[in-house]
Amino acid sequence: MSALQKPRYQQAKDLIIGRISTGDLRPGDRVPSENELVEAMRVSRMTANRALRELTDEGYLHRVAGSGTFVADFRAGSHVLEVQNIADEIAARQHSHSAGILRQSLQHARGEVAKALHVEQGTDVFHLLLVHRENGLPIQLEDRYVLADFAPGCLEQDFTRITPSAYLTAISPLQEAEQVVRAAQPNAAVRNHLKMRQDEPCLVVLRRTWSHGRPVTFARFHHPGSRYELTGKYTPPGTPGSTSADVVELEKLEQ
C-alpha cells in the first residue's frame, strides 16, 4: 500500500515519525500542534487529534497540559523491559566499561539473519562481535548484524570508544524494538570469550530494532549467568508508583 493510499491520520503520523527518525525533531522538541497539522496537511481536526493521540500512546510523544506536545526521550533506561546501552548500565554502577573488538566486517545476510532483518539472501550487512567488560571482567558478548545501507559508516567506527548501541542510536532514534531472553549452555567460543566455567549457563538476549519502519539490526547478547541479571519494574499507566519504603528489595532475598 503506497503512502497516498494510507489513511490521512496515518500519513500525519508517518510525517512526524519521519522527522524524528532523521533527527529533524529531537527528544524534547515541540511537534506541530493540531492546528498546524490541519493547516499543513489539510486534514480535519479530528484526524490531527487522532494522529497525535496515537503517537503519544505509542511512546513517540508526550503531552504537557498548557504547553503542547513534545518528542519523548528515547534514551535507554540492564532493564528487562527496556533496551539498554551496556556502557551506560556500567557507568550507572560507577564502574569502568571497556570493550574488545573481535570482528568488524562486511558480510552477506544468510539464513536467520536475512529472515530477522526482512531482507533477501545476500544483502550487505555489517557483522560486529565485541566483548564488553566491567572493571576488566567480561560480562557481555555482543554479536550484532546491521544493515549496511542503514549505517554505511559502521566499519569506520572505533567501538572501543563508542558502543554500537550508542552509535546506531545517534544515526537514528530508536523507533521500535523487541527482545527475547532465554537461558542457554554456551558453546566453547562463547565460554572462552566470557571466561566462564565449563558448567556455567549463560543468559542470552535476542534483539531486533527498527528505524524508518523496518528492522535494521539483529543481535545476540550472551552474558555469564553468575555475573549478570536483568531487572525491571513496571507501573501501569495512571497508577501511582510505590515509594521506596513500599518496594521489596528483591536482590537481597535469598535464592
Secondary structure by P-SEA (a helix, b strand, c coil): cccccccaaaaaaaaaaaaaaacccccccccccaaaaaaaccccaaaaaaaaaaaaaaccccccccbbbbbccccccccccccccaaaaaaaacbbbbbbbccbbbbbbcaaaaaaaccccccbbbbbbbbbbccccccbbbbccccccccccccccccccccaaaaaaaacccccccbbbbbbbccaaaaaaacccccbbbbbbbbcccccccccccbbbbbcccccccccccccccbbbbccccccccccccc
